[in-house]
Amino acid sequence: MKKVELLKNRIYEIGEALRKSNKALALLALGSIGKEVERLDEYSDLDFFVITKQNEKNHFLKDLDWLNSVKPIMFSYKNTVDGFKILFDDAVFCEFAIFEVDELLNIPFSEGRIIWKDDGFDESICKPRKGNIDQKSSKEWLIGEVLTNIYVGLCRYKRGEKLAGSRMIQYHAINKLLELVEFIEVGDNKHRDSFSNDRRFEIRHKTMSKSLPDFMQGYSKSYESAKAILKFLESHFEINRSMKNLIISLCEVDEKST
């Protein structure tokens, strides 16, 4: 069986296991197995919420036999207080959480797809409720964050904290830069992940993604990465001259001393 069909079948098998337990109310599929099933491919996993009857949450958390009955589990660990990451013995990977109804009402999540529900279960409970999970930051704030992340990163790098410095420049600054791109290049946001902006970035922003290798050149290339990010910022936004000059001087002093 091809992986995509295997994944599609597995989520329904999990739903059937929940039905048989008589302790669950619904199975909500998320991500590529949920509303975005057209994205499903051989590299996908299964993300889902189990909504339980009152006082039955611990039944599903304390013992994974309800999943072992579907297919043997060869690896599992409790990654949050509410859920697990598991790997079935046919290489189907799952990440899931268990909630009672009153808990789900306060959990931020993207809209999913109900795979199974108990008779009389109110489907509206599975609609996201908690505010705007994809609130956009201001352009000015993001520019300031990128510049100061680079500056702090360079200071740490020059101090000898190469790991901390490179992560500040090539990870934290990049996270904010990815948000800034929305002000430059209108991307294909059909499948934008509200919780992780780097997901499918190359598909959504084909032009900008070509510059990513210049921004993240590696552990010993933080100066080069910093200057590439700075050059990109300056080509698209008005940036503070003092911060620009300070960043350039931090890079140049080190280069002259080596």
Backbone bond lengths (Angstrom), bond angles and torsions (degrees), N, CA, C in turn:
res aa  C-N    CA-C-N  psi(-1)  N-CA   C-N-CA  omega(-1)  CA-C   N-CA-C  phi
1 M - - - 1.460 - - 1.535 109.65 -
2 K 1.312 117.34 134.80 1.449 121.10 178.84 1.524 110.24 -68.30
3 K 1.335 115.79 151.70 1.462 121.61 -173.10 1.528 111.98 -57.54
4 V 1.318 118.18 -42.12 1.464 120.45 -177.94 1.524 110.47 -60.87
5 E 1.318 117.29 -45.71 1.461 120.98 179.12 1.524 110.58 -66.20
6 L 1.316 116.00 -36.47 1.459 120.61 177.67 1.519 110.60 -60.78
7 L 1.334 116.76 -45.11 1.460 121.56 179.59 1.528 111.33 -64.25
8 K 1.317 116.10 -43.78 1.467 120.06 179.83 1.527 110.82 -62.10
9 N 1.307 116.27 -42.86 1.464 119.88 179.36 1.520 111.89 -67.77
10 R 1.337 115.67 -39.49 1.464 119.86 -175.33 1.519 112.13 -62.39
11 I 1.325 117.48 -40.50 1.459 119.32 -178.20 1.518 110.85 -64.05
12 Y 1.326 117.19 -34.61 1.462 119.80 177.34 1.528 111.42 -74.28
13 E 1.335 116.55 -31.73 1.462 120.36 175.36 1.527 110.60 -65.72
14 I 1.321 116.34 -37.24 1.466 120.72 176.54 1.533 109.75 -65.56
15 G 1.327 115.36 -40.77 1.461 119.11 176.49 1.516 112.14 -60.26
16 E 1.319 116.55 -39.66 1.459 120.57 178.65 1.528 111.37 -66.53
17 A 1.332 116.76 -37.73 1.459 120.66 177.29 1.530 110.73 -63.18
18 L 1.306 116.74 -37.69 1.459 120.69 177.65 1.528 110.99 -67.48
19 R 1.306 115.82 -40.32 1.477 119.47 178.33 1.529 110.44 -59.84
20 K 1.320 115.33 -44.32 1.461 120.04 -177.99 1.529 112.69 -66.99
21 S 1.313 116.86 -24.55 1.460 119.86 -178.52 1.523 112.99 -68.95
22 N 1.331 116.50 -26.86 1.470 122.46 -176.41 1.524 112.68 61.83
23 K 1.327 115.51 18.47 1.462 119.87 -178.81 1.534 112.33 -122.38
24 A 1.333 116.96 0.69 1.465 121.50 -176.64 1.525 110.73 -115.04
25 L 1.316 114.45 160.62 1.464 120.62 178.02 1.521 112.37 -110.96
26 A 1.340 117.44 -33.36 1.467 118.94 -176.98 1.520 111.08 -165.75
27 L 1.324 114.57 159.38 1.471 123.25 172.69 1.520 107.31 -121.85
28 L 1.328 115.79 119.35 1.460 122.15 -178.98 1.520 109.17 -109.30
29 A 1.334 117.03 114.35 1.462 122.43 178.22 1.520 109.48 -85.58
30 L 1.340 116.93 139.57 1.460 122.62 -176.11 1.524 111.08 -124.23
31 G 1.327 115.55 165.20 1.463 120.19 176.34 1.513 112.92 62.97
32 S 1.333 115.82 -136.05 1.467 120.36 -174.20 1.521 113.43 -73.88
33 I 1.313 118.12 -11.35 1.461 119.89 174.08 1.522 110.13 -100.52
34 G 1.348 115.63 -1.13 1.455 121.44 179.68 1.514 112.18 -101.53
35 K 1.320 115.93 -118.76 1.469 121.44 -178.47 1.522 112.46 -71.40
36 E 1.329 117.53 -19.93 1.461 121.17 -174.75 1.522 111.18 -106.99
37 V 1.325 115.87 41.72 1.462 120.66 -172.85 1.526 112.78 -62.71
38 E 1.323 117.77 -19.97 1.462 120.20 177.75 1.535 111.63 -66.67
39 R 1.341 117.46 -16.68 1.461 121.60 177.04 1.527 113.40 -82.66
40 L 1.292 116.50 -11.48 1.459 120.76 -174.50 1.523 111.19 -58.95
41 D 1.344 116.37 130.72 1.463 120.38 176.15 1.526 109.25 -145.55
42 E 1.312 117.24 -172.98 1.464 121.29 -174.22 1.526 112.98 -68.52
43 Y 1.324 117.29 -11.60 1.460 120.63 -179.81 1.527 112.53 -103.30
44 S 1.316 117.04 5.10 1.460 121.47 -177.91 1.522 111.49 -78.88
45 D 1.332 114.69 160.27 1.458 120.59 171.95 1.525 108.23 -123.84
46 L 1.317 116.28 -176.16 1.457 121.28 -178.48 1.520 109.88 -110.83
47 D 1.318 116.29 118.37 1.458 122.74 175.29 1.528 108.21 -111.04
48 F 1.323 116.04 130.57 1.467 116.98 -178.53 1.522 111.93 -158.86
49 F 1.338 114.60 159.23 1.457 123.64 171.80 1.519 108.26 -111.24
50 V 1.318 116.00 139.62 1.454 122.01 169.66 1.521 107.51 -106.74
51 I 1.321 116.54 124.45 1.460 120.78 176.89 1.517 107.03 -102.67
52 T 1.328 116.41 122.10 1.462 120.97 -172.62 1.535 112.09 -103.84
53 K 1.294 114.42 164.91 1.453 120.11 170.53 1.526 108.35 -70.19
54 Q 1.307 116.19 162.55 1.458 120.72 -177.04 1.526 111.06 -58.84
55 N 1.339 114.54 133.60 1.471 123.39 178.18 1.531 114.04 68.03
56 E 1.331 117.76 16.98 1.465 120.24 -179.82 1.530 112.87 -111.01
57 K 1.310 117.54 1.30 1.459 121.33 -177.94 1.531 111.87 -57.29
58 N 1.309 116.67 -46.83 1.467 120.17 -176.91 1.521 112.90 -63.95
59 H 1.315 116.27 -26.08 1.466 119.20 176.96 1.523 110.37 -57.50
60 F 1.324 117.30 -41.61 1.465 121.91 -177.33 1.527 112.14 -81.99
61 L 1.339 116.44 -25.23 1.460 120.00 -178.96 1.526 113.02 -83.36
62 K 1.298 117.31 -36.31 1.469 119.86 -172.70 1.518 113.22 -78.73
63 D 1.327 117.24 -20.41 1.462 120.58 -176.42 1.527 108.74 -148.79
64 L 1.337 116.64 125.79 1.469 120.76 -177.68 1.530 112.66 -95.11
65 D 1.309 116.90 22.38 1.464 119.87 178.16 1.531 112.07 -60.07
66 W 1.329 116.87 -29.44 1.464 119.68 179.32 1.531 111.38 -64.29
67 L 1.346 116.53 -26.15 1.463 120.51 174.72 1.522 111.67 -91.14
68 N 1.311 116.92 -34.95 1.462 120.36 176.57 1.522 111.30 -61.72
69 S 1.318 116.27 -26.34 1.458 119.80 178.48 1.525 111.79 -71.25
70 V 1.327 115.79 -20.52 1.465 120.97 177.53 1.525 109.95 -81.06
71 K 1.323 114.67 -49.29 1.465 122.38 179.98 1.528 106.85 -163.07
72 P 1.327 118.64 139.87 1.464 119.13 -178.92 1.530 113.09 -57.47
73 I 1.325 115.31 137.89 1.461 122.08 178.49 1.530 108.66 -94.33
74 M 1.341 116.81 128.97 1.461 118.57 179.24 1.528 113.05 -105.68
75 F 1.345 116.97 -8.30 1.467 120.59 175.80 1.512 108.40 -156.53
76 S 1.329 116.22 137.67 1.464 120.24 176.56 1.514 110.16 -159.64
77 Y 1.315 116.12 151.12 1.460 121.02 169.46 1.517 109.12 -157.26
78 K 1.307 115.68 153.69 1.462 121.52 -178.54 1.518 108.68 -84.51
79 N 1.325 117.16 104.53 1.468 120.72 -173.98 1.524 113.43 -89.98
80 T 1.330 118.19 -16.15 1.464 122.34 173.93 1.528 107.55 -141.98
81 V 1.323 116.24 172.54 1.464 119.07 177.86 1.521 110.84 -67.17
82 D 1.338 116.61 -18.63 1.460 120.92 -175.17 1.527 114.16 -107.66
83 G 1.326 118.52 -5.20 1.452 115.94 -173.27 1.511 115.73 -164.19
84 F 1.322 114.18 -173.61 1.459 123.25 -173.15 1.527 111.25 -134.68
85 K 1.320 113.70 162.52 1.450 122.67 161.16 1.519 105.93 -116.12
86 I 1.337 116.43 132.34 1.463 119.85 -177.53 1.526 110.23 -137.62
87 L 1.332 114.71 159.87 1.457 121.61 174.33 1.521 108.26 -130.98
88 F 1.328 115.90 118.87 1.452 120.82 175.33 1.534 109.29 -73.06
89 D 1.315 116.46 163.36 1.468 119.55 -176.43 1.524 114.18 -74.20
90 D 1.345 117.01 -0.83 1.467 119.93 172.48 1.528 111.05 -107.73
91 A 1.338 116.08 21.59 1.471 124.01 174.78 1.524 114.04 70.51
92 V 1.321 117.95 22.38 1.465 121.05 171.00 1.529 107.46 -87.91
93 F 1.327 115.63 119.44 1.457 122.37 -177.82 1.521 109.67 -99.05
94 C 1.326 116.69 138.13 1.465 121.43 -179.30 1.521 110.90 -131.67
95 E 1.309 115.07 145.48 1.461 122.26 170.58 1.516 106.80 -130.25
96 F 1.324 116.81 123.59 1.458 117.96 -173.66 1.522 111.07 -147.15
97 A 1.323 114.18 162.95 1.462 121.48 176.96 1.519 108.56 -136.59
98 I 1.337 114.59 153.02 1.458 122.05 -177.66 1.524 108.91 -115.47
99 F 1.325 116.63 127.55 1.458 120.17 -179.46 1.518 110.64 -136.39
100 E 1.328 114.69 148.24 1.455 119.88 164.91 1.525 107.59 -88.00
101 V 1.306 116.87 164.46 1.464 121.81 -171.61 1.522 112.10 -55.54
102 D 1.335 117.91 -46.68 1.463 119.63 -175.84 1.523 112.15 -66.55
103 E 1.335 117.31 -26.78 1.470 120.81 176.95 1.524 110.82 -73.09
104 L 1.305 116.72 -41.30 1.470 121.41 -176.72 1.523 111.55 -60.52
105 L 1.308 116.83 -30.47 1.462 121.02 -178.20 1.520 112.56 -64.00
106 N 1.347 117.79 -19.22 1.469 121.62 -177.92 1.515 113.51 -113.91
107 I 1.334 117.26 13.36 1.449 121.77 -178.14 1.530 109.97 -102.93
108 P 1.362 118.32 126.04 1.471 119.25 175.45 1.526 110.48 -76.88
109 F 1.320 117.18 130.82 1.463 121.40 177.07 1.522 109.20 -160.22
110 S 1.316 115.54 159.07 1.453 120.69 176.71 1.522 109.44 -81.41
111 E 1.316 116.21 153.93 1.462 120.35 -177.09 1.524 111.07 -60.13
112 G 1.307 116.22 137.14 1.453 121.66 -179.09 1.514 113.16 -118.68
113 R 1.332 114.51 -161.05 1.467 121.83 -177.33 1.528 108.50 -130.90
114 I 1.312 115.97 126.77 1.462 120.05 179.74 1.524 109.40 -76.06
115 I 1.314 115.98 120.67 1.462 122.01 179.94 1.523 110.68 -89.29
116 W 1.316 114.99 -41.15 1.468 120.87 177.90 1.515 108.36 -147.84
117 K 1.340 115.15 147.06 1.458 119.56 174.33 1.520 109.30 -146.98
118 D 1.305 114.27 149.39 1.454 121.37 177.35 1.525 109.33 -71.38
119 D 1.297 116.33 152.08 1.462 120.77 178.20 1.526 109.96 -56.94
120 G 1.326 115.07 130.67 1.457 120.28 178.26 1.519 114.71 85.50
121 F 1.335 117.27 -2.47 1.468 119.35 179.56 1.523 110.33 -68.26
122 D 1.312 117.15 134.56 1.465 123.63 -179.11 1.532 109.54 -81.62
123 E 1.332 116.92 106.86 1.471 121.27 -176.77 1.513 112.99 -62.21
124 S 1.320 117.95 -24.96 1.469 120.44 -177.68 1.521 111.59 -62.93
125 I 1.326 117.14 -19.70 1.462 121.19 177.93 1.527 110.62 -62.51
126 C 1.338 116.18 -27.57 1.469 121.13 -177.20 1.524 113.28 -88.46
127 K 1.325 117.19 10.38 1.463 121.16 175.41 1.529 108.94 -89.49
128 P 1.342 118.62 131.41 1.481 120.19 178.81 1.511 111.13 -56.89
129 R 1.327 116.51 137.41 1.462 121.09 -176.75 1.515 114.27 -123.08
130 K 1.316 117.91 -25.65 1.463 120.16 -166.72 1.520 112.83 -82.90
131 G 1.320 116.50 86.75 1.462 123.09 170.72 1.511 114.63 56.43
132 N 1.312 114.75 -161.61 1.457 122.18 179.06 1.514 109.01 -94.95
133 I 1.331 117.50 105.94 1.461 120.63 -176.32 1.522 111.95 -79.26
134 D 1.316 116.68 -1.99 1.460 120.05 -176.27 1.528 110.19 -127.32
135 Q 1.326 116.06 46.41 1.453 121.12 -176.35 1.524 110.64 -69.89
136 K 1.324 116.23 132.02 1.453 121.57 -174.83 1.519 111.12 -88.12
137 S 1.329 115.86 132.94 1.461 121.07 177.25 1.523 109.42 -79.93
138 S 1.338 116.45 159.68 1.455 119.76 179.97 1.527 110.43 -75.24
139 K 1.310 115.80 153.08 1.463 121.54 179.18 1.520 111.16 -60.80
140 E 1.326 116.51 -42.94 1.464 120.44 -177.21 1.527 111.01 -64.38
141 W 1.327 116.29 -41.60 1.463 120.09 179.52 1.520 111.12 -63.91
142 L 1.323 116.37 -42.79 1.464 120.71 -178.92 1.528 111.25 -64.72
143 I 1.336 117.20 -42.53 1.462 120.92 178.19 1.528 109.65 -61.13
144 G 1.332 116.47 -44.11 1.456 120.49 178.40 1.521 111.99 -61.67
145 E 1.324 116.69 -39.91 1.460 121.01 179.15 1.527 111.43 -65.44
146 V 1.316 116.93 -43.16 1.465 119.86 -179.97 1.533 110.05 -62.59
147 L 1.318 116.64 -47.96 1.463 120.86 -178.55 1.526 112.01 -61.69
148 T 1.330 116.54 -45.16 1.462 119.01 -177.37 1.532 111.68 -73.96
149 N 1.323 117.74 -32.24 1.470 120.29 174.13 1.526 110.49 -62.24
150 I 1.324 115.92 -41.96 1.466 119.96 178.25 1.524 110.19 -64.06
151 Y 1.330 116.41 -46.12 1.462 120.57 -178.62 1.537 111.48 -60.56
152 V 1.318 116.27 -51.13 1.466 120.23 -179.81 1.525 110.31 -61.70
153 G 1.331 115.87 -40.33 1.451 120.15 179.40 1.521 112.19 -62.31
154 L 1.315 117.17 -41.82 1.461 120.85 179.02 1.531 111.24 -65.52
155 C 1.328 116.21 -39.33 1.465 119.41 178.26 1.526 110.95 -62.83
156 R 1.310 115.87 -42.15 1.471 119.40 178.35 1.528 110.49 -66.74
157 Y 1.307 115.59 -40.68 1.466 120.73 -178.79 1.525 110.66 -62.10
158 K 1.339 116.22 -44.44 1.454 121.07 -179.21 1.530 111.51 -68.27
159 R 1.331 116.35 -26.72 1.452 121.16 178.49 1.530 111.11 -73.37
160 G 1.308 115.66 -12.84 1.463 120.71 -176.69 1.510 113.35 106.08
161 E 1.344 116.20 -3.10 1.463 120.48 177.17 1.529 109.00 -85.99
162 K 1.313 115.95 69.77 1.465 119.99 -173.14 1.520 112.46 -65.97
163 L 1.315 117.51 -36.55 1.461 119.82 179.05 1.521 110.67 -65.97
164 A 1.331 116.76 -51.46 1.461 121.00 -179.67 1.523 110.97 -62.53
165 G 1.334 116.53 -40.80 1.459 120.57 -179.75 1.514 112.34 -66.15
166 S 1.323 116.47 -45.82 1.463 119.39 -178.36 1.521 111.01 -65.83
167 R 1.325 117.88 -35.08 1.466 119.83 178.43 1.528 111.21 -70.05
168 M 1.313 117.41 -37.04 1.455 120.03 178.72 1.528 110.83 -63.84
169 I 1.327 116.21 -39.96 1.465 120.91 -178.09 1.524 112.19 -80.86
170 Q 1.328 115.44 -47.17 1.455 119.78 -170.01 1.529 113.99 -96.90
171 Y 1.329 116.17 0.99 1.465 119.93 176.02 1.528 110.88 -125.62
172 H 1.329 117.23 -62.99 1.465 119.66 -176.18 1.532 111.84 -65.42
173 A 1.328 117.14 -47.03 1.465 119.61 178.25 1.525 110.80 -63.07
174 I 1.326 116.70 -38.00 1.463 120.28 179.83 1.519 110.85 -65.24
175 N 1.325 118.12 -38.82 1.468 119.91 178.09 1.516 111.58 -56.48
176 K 1.331 115.87 -42.34 1.472 119.43 179.07 1.522 110.89 -72.92
177 L 1.323 116.64 -34.59 1.461 120.51 178.31 1.532 111.22 -62.83
178 L 1.310 116.34 -37.54 1.470 120.01 178.60 1.524 110.96 -61.87
179 E 1.324 116.29 -34.48 1.466 119.33 176.22 1.524 111.07 -71.48
180 L 1.324 116.09 -38.05 1.463 120.19 179.98 1.524 112.34 -62.14
181 V 1.320 115.71 -30.16 1.466 119.99 -178.57 1.515 111.36 -56.89
182 E 1.325 116.87 -29.23 1.467 120.35 -179.94 1.528 111.55 -60.83
183 F 1.337 117.23 -22.96 1.459 120.74 178.54 1.535 112.00 -85.76
184 I 1.327 116.46 -9.27 1.463 121.70 -176.54 1.521 111.99 -108.47
185 E 1.297 114.35 -51.15 1.464 121.01 -172.83 1.523 109.61 -122.92
186 V 1.299 116.61 116.22 1.460 120.62 178.10 1.518 107.94 -72.52
187 G 1.314 115.48 111.37 1.455 119.73 -175.13 1.511 113.09 -93.06
188 D 1.312 114.61 172.14 1.457 121.88 174.61 1.522 107.50 -81.53
189 N 1.326 116.04 97.95 1.459 120.58 -173.92 1.520 113.72 -95.13
190 K 1.304 116.85 15.26 1.465 120.15 -178.76 1.514 111.71 -56.65
191 H 1.341 115.45 -39.50 1.465 119.12 -177.21 1.524 111.59 -117.77
192 R 1.324 116.96 33.42 1.458 120.70 179.14 1.512 110.34 -67.68
193 D 1.309 116.51 133.72 1.454 122.80 179.11 1.527 108.32 -86.72
194 S 1.315 116.96 116.88 1.460 121.39 -175.67 1.517 112.68 -67.53
195 F 1.331 117.58 -17.72 1.451 121.19 -176.96 1.523 113.21 -105.02
196 S 1.328 117.75 -12.92 1.463 120.53 -176.04 1.529 108.80 -148.87
197 N 1.330 115.79 99.49 1.454 120.87 -173.90 1.525 113.54 -68.27
198 D 1.337 117.61 -19.46 1.460 118.69 -179.94 1.530 112.97 -79.42
199 R 1.345 117.07 -14.16 1.453 119.09 179.63 1.536 111.02 -64.93
200 R 1.302 116.30 127.72 1.468 124.62 177.12 1.535 112.18 58.41
201 F 1.341 116.32 26.98 1.464 120.96 -177.61 1.528 111.20 -61.39
202 E 1.338 116.67 -41.34 1.468 120.45 -178.53 1.518 112.19 -63.08
203 I 1.318 116.93 -28.91 1.463 121.25 178.67 1.519 110.41 -79.16
204 R 1.332 115.70 -39.00 1.464 120.29 -176.38 1.528 112.88 -78.28
205 H 1.333 116.70 -31.26 1.468 120.87 -176.34 1.526 109.28 -131.57
206 K 1.287 116.33 75.81 1.468 121.32 -173.87 1.529 112.78 -62.99
207 T 1.337 117.95 -38.67 1.465 120.93 -178.35 1.524 111.39 -70.83
208 M 1.319 116.17 -51.97 1.461 121.12 -177.86 1.531 111.79 -61.94
209 S 1.303 117.38 -37.21 1.468 120.24 -175.02 1.527 112.58 -62.89
210 K 1.325 117.32 -21.30 1.468 120.52 178.22 1.530 111.91 -65.86
211 S 1.330 116.84 -22.55 1.466 120.88 -179.06 1.519 112.93 -88.30
212 L 1.303 118.13 -11.15 1.464 121.17 -174.69 1.526 113.78 -55.90
213 P 1.347 119.89 -41.23 1.469 118.49 179.28 1.528 113.46 -59.73
214 D 1.336 117.12 -30.23 1.472 120.09 178.36 1.521 111.48 -71.46
215 F 1.330 116.46 -30.09 1.462 121.11 -177.44 1.524 112.57 -81.87
216 M 1.295 116.96 -20.75 1.477 121.15 -176.86 1.525 108.82 -131.68
217 Q 1.323 115.66 78.98 1.464 120.70 -173.33 1.527 113.38 -92.16
218 G 1.349 117.01 -2.95 1.447 119.09 174.00 1.515 115.37 115.54
219 Y 1.312 114.88 174.30 1.465 124.82 -173.30 1.531 113.44 -52.15
220 S 1.320 117.91 -42.52 1.467 120.81 -176.08 1.525 112.64 -100.09
221 K 1.322 117.21 12.83 1.465 120.84 -176.81 1.534 111.62 -124.35
222 S 1.313 116.36 37.76 1.462 119.21 -177.87 1.526 112.63 -70.72
223 Y 1.333 117.51 -32.94 1.465 119.33 177.55 1.524 110.66 -64.73
224 E 1.323 115.81 -45.89 1.460 120.59 179.52 1.531 110.70 -63.81
225 S 1.311 115.81 -40.11 1.462 120.03 179.18 1.522 110.91 -65.49
226 A 1.334 116.26 -43.13 1.464 121.20 -179.66 1.524 111.13 -61.03
227 K 1.325 116.59 -44.11 1.468 120.12 -179.38 1.531 111.50 -67.54
228 A 1.314 117.16 -34.55 1.463 120.32 178.12 1.531 110.79 -67.16
229 I 1.331 116.26 -41.51 1.469 120.10 178.02 1.528 109.69 -64.92
230 L 1.319 116.38 -44.02 1.462 121.16 -179.90 1.524 111.04 -60.82
231 K 1.320 116.81 -43.94 1.460 121.34 178.56 1.522 111.37 -60.94
232 F 1.320 116.39 -41.21 1.463 121.04 178.19 1.527 110.53 -64.22
233 L 1.332 116.56 -45.98 1.459 120.44 179.07 1.522 111.17 -57.31
234 E 1.319 115.27 -47.48 1.467 120.11 -176.36 1.519 112.28 -65.56
235 S 1.321 116.76 -28.75 1.466 119.83 -178.76 1.526 112.47 -76.72
236 H 1.329 116.50 -15.28 1.470 119.54 -176.29 1.525 114.11 -121.01
237 F 1.330 117.91 -20.72 1.455 120.61 -175.16 1.525 110.63 -136.92
238 E 1.305 115.06 161.96 1.454 120.42 172.07 1.522 107.21 -85.46
239 I 1.319 115.99 121.31 1.468 118.98 -178.07 1.523 110.55 -118.95
240 N 1.305 115.06 158.22 1.459 121.55 -178.31 1.526 110.36 -65.93
241 R 1.358 115.91 125.11 1.473 120.76 -177.06 1.520 112.61 -63.21
242 S 1.325 115.61 -38.46 1.465 119.04 -177.61 1.524 110.81 -65.14
243 M 1.338 116.05 -42.97 1.464 119.45 178.49 1.526 110.68 -65.45
244 K 1.329 116.41 -39.49 1.461 120.19 178.67 1.529 110.31 -60.44
245 N 1.321 116.22 -49.64 1.461 120.21 -177.42 1.529 112.35 -64.73
246 L 1.332 116.04 -36.46 1.455 120.49 179.22 1.532 110.56 -65.42
247 I 1.320 115.99 -43.09 1.470 120.70 179.41 1.523 110.55 -64.16
248 I 1.332 116.56 -44.54 1.465 120.47 179.34 1.523 111.21 -61.87
249 S 1.343 115.75 -41.39 1.476 119.14 -178.98 1.532 111.35 -65.55
250 L 1.309 117.18 -36.67 1.474 120.16 178.18 1.523 110.97 -64.07
251 C 1.305 116.36 -36.16 1.479 119.75 178.03 1.521 110.49 -72.65
252 E 1.346 117.34 -46.27 1.463 121.13 -172.85 1.517 112.54 -68.10
253 V 1.322 117.89 -38.78 1.468 120.35 -178.94 1.515 109.89 -59.89
254 D 1.303 116.71 -44.20 1.464 120.23 -179.35 1.500 111.30 -65.72
255 E 1.332 117.39 -40.46 1.461 120.57 -178.26 1.529 110.09 -64.42
256 K 1.335 119.07 -38.11 1.451 121.79 -178.84 1.522 112.03 -71.78
257 S 1.324 115.08 -24.87 1.469 119.50 -177.10 1.518 112.80 -88.23
258 T 1.339 116.83 -5.73 1.480 119.50 -177.64 1.507 110.66 -103.35
